[in-house]
Amino acid sequence: MSATDARDYLLEESLGYLLSMSARLLGRAMHERMQLQGSALAHWPILMRLWQEDGLSQGDLGRRVAVEPATLTRTLDRMERDGLVTRARNPQDRREVIVRLSPRGLELRDALIPDAIAVHDMAVEGLPEAEVEALKRLLHHVIGRLSGRGFTPVWAALPGSDEEGQS
């Protein structure tokens, strides 16, 4: 963007603003549903990853959900307190902590996945499926472009992912 374009740059046209507002509204809708299940929005990426790969080391889990170690530790403390996960030392490597879903954490999948689908459907209502898929591809592109500038996409640590986050 050149200096002459700056006066014409509108908040409502800003990609950052639109993405931030979308993320905030999606998060708010999901947060309301998660609260009804006794969980919190901060638990969502951790639960999702553990539903797919239970028994990850705490370090691997943090990399896979792109959460800083200190933040992950505090979130896991709360999740353990709430009976959603358990943590135990790896018997083969005592330096490593293994995170597993508790029975309660596993049960939440049946309640929260339909809620996530409902939020998704509400957000894309009226859009043809092809446009929803195009939106996802475009967002992957934006994240991939920004990840080359010091940002780490969520899928960067996932096995089998290539540079653009497609697997």
Order of alpha helices (4+ residues) and beta strands (2+ residues): alpha-alpha-beta-alpha-alpha-beta-beta-alpha-alpha
